[in-house]
Amino acid sequence: MTINNLGLLLFRVSVSAIMILGHGLGKLLNPDPFIANIVKMGLPMPNIMAYLAISAETLFPLLIIFGLFTRISAFIAGINMLVAAFVIHMTIFGDPFSKFELAVLYMISFLFIAIVGPGSWTVQKLFSDE
């Protein structure tokens, strides 16, 4: 249905764009403070961990916006938010739920996109025979 495709387009574009602008772009443009935080947390391979997280907050949401490799990109972004919420915020920092509810909402949103798919209005559909 056309209205469902419109809804999926608006949802995947808005969630992904907000992720990129609100969380990924700053880290991409200046990764050093983010890497320093990862070092402080004592996580292994801080440079690799940082760039994996930055990719999950910039590259994969960009792919989701265009509808390219949407399910796998959304799954990766969702897992990144699961780690952010439940490993970093809850376990390492001991934050109350109000401090990591946004990460949980992103996690749910990206996993929803991974499950239901991007809809029909994607760049990938332009190049497939479906």
C-alpha positions as CSV (number, residue, x, y, z in Angstrom):
1,M,0.0,0.0,0.0
2,T,1.2,3.5,-0.8
3,I,0.4,4.9,2.7
4,N,2.5,2.1,4.3
5,N,5.4,2.9,2.0
6,L,5.1,6.6,2.9
7,G,5.1,5.8,6.6
8,L,8.1,3.5,6.3
9,L,10.0,6.1,4.3
10,L,9.2,8.9,6.7
11,F,10.1,6.7,9.7
12,R,13.4,5.4,8.4
13,V,14.5,8.8,7.1
14,S,13.6,10.7,10.2
15,V,15.1,8.2,12.7
16,S,18.3,7.8,10.7
17,A,18.7,11.6,10.0
18,I,18.3,12.4,13.7
19,M,20.8,9.7,14.6
20,I,23.3,11.1,12.1
21,L,22.8,14.8,13.1
22,G,22.4,14.3,16.8
23,H,25.0,11.6,17.5
24,G,27.1,10.4,14.7
25,L,28.3,13.5,12.8
26,G,30.0,15.2,15.8
27,K,31.9,11.9,16.5
28,L,32.8,11.5,12.9
29,L,34.1,15.1,12.6
30,N,36.1,14.9,15.9
31,P,36.5,11.3,17.1
32,D,39.2,12.0,19.7
33,P,36.9,12.9,22.7
34,F,34.8,9.8,21.9
35,I,37.9,7.6,21.8
36,A,39.1,9.1,25.0
37,N,35.8,8.2,26.7
38,I,36.1,4.6,25.5
39,V,39.6,4.4,26.9
40,K,38.3,5.8,30.3
41,M,35.7,3.0,30.3
42,G,38.4,0.4,29.9
43,L,36.9,-1.2,26.9
44,P,39.2,-3.2,24.6
45,M,40.5,-1.8,21.3
46,P,39.2,1.7,21.8
47,N,40.0,2.9,18.3
48,I,38.2,0.0,16.6
49,M,35.3,0.2,19.0
50,A,35.0,4.0,18.4
51,Y,34.9,3.7,14.6
52,L,32.5,0.8,14.7
53,A,30.1,2.9,16.8
54,I,30.7,5.9,14.6
55,S,29.9,3.8,11.5
56,A,26.7,2.6,13.2
57,E,25.7,6.2,13.9
58,T,26.6,7.6,10.5
59,L,27.3,5.2,7.6
60,F,24.5,2.6,8.4
61,P,21.8,5.2,9.0
62,L,22.8,6.9,5.7
63,L,22.3,3.5,4.0
64,I,18.9,3.2,5.7
65,I,17.9,6.6,4.5
66,F,18.5,5.6,0.9
67,G,17.1,2.1,1.4
68,L,20.3,0.3,0.6
69,F,21.1,-2.9,2.5
70,T,18.4,-1.6,4.9
71,R,17.7,-4.7,7.0
72,I,21.4,-5.4,7.8
73,S,22.2,-1.7,8.3
74,A,19.3,-1.3,10.7
75,F,20.2,-4.5,12.5
76,I,23.8,-3.2,13.0
77,A,22.5,0.3,14.2
78,G,20.1,-1.4,16.5
79,I,22.7,-3.6,18.1
80,N,25.0,-0.6,18.5
81,M,22.1,1.1,20.5
82,L,21.6,-2.1,22.5
83,V,25.2,-1.9,23.6
84,A,25.0,1.8,24.2
85,A,21.9,1.4,26.4
86,F,22.5,-1.8,28.3
87,V,26.3,-2.1,28.4
88,I,27.5,1.5,28.5
89,H,24.7,3.4,30.2
90,M,23.2,0.8,32.5
91,T,26.1,-1.5,33.3
92,I,29.3,0.7,33.1
93,F,27.8,4.0,34.2
94,G,24.9,2.8,36.3
95,D,22.7,5.4,34.8
96,P,19.0,5.6,35.6
97,F,16.6,4.7,32.8
98,S,15.9,8.3,32.1
99,K,19.5,8.7,31.0
100,F,19.4,6.0,28.4
101,E,15.8,5.8,27.3
102,L,16.8,7.6,24.0
103,A,19.3,4.8,23.2
104,V,16.5,2.2,23.9
105,L,14.1,4.1,21.6
106,Y,16.7,4.1,18.8
107,M,17.4,0.4,19.4
108,I,13.7,-0.4,19.1
109,S,13.3,1.9,16.0
110,F,16.3,0.4,14.2
111,L,15.3,-3.2,15.0
112,F,11.7,-2.4,13.8
113,I,13.2,-1.3,10.5
114,A,15.3,-4.4,10.4
115,I,12.2,-6.6,10.9
116,V,9.7,-4.9,8.6
117,G,12.1,-3.7,6.0
118,P,12.3,-0.4,4.2
119,G,9.1,-0.5,2.2
120,S,9.0,-0.1,-1.6
121,W,10.3,3.4,-1.9
122,T,14.1,2.8,-1.9
123,V,17.1,3.4,-4.1
124,Q,17.7,-0.4,-4.1
125,K,14.3,-1.0,-5.7
126,L,15.4,1.1,-8.7
127,F,18.1,-1.5,-9.4
128,S,16.2,-4.8,-8.6
129,D,13.8,-6.8,-10.6
130,E,11.2,-7.2,-7.7
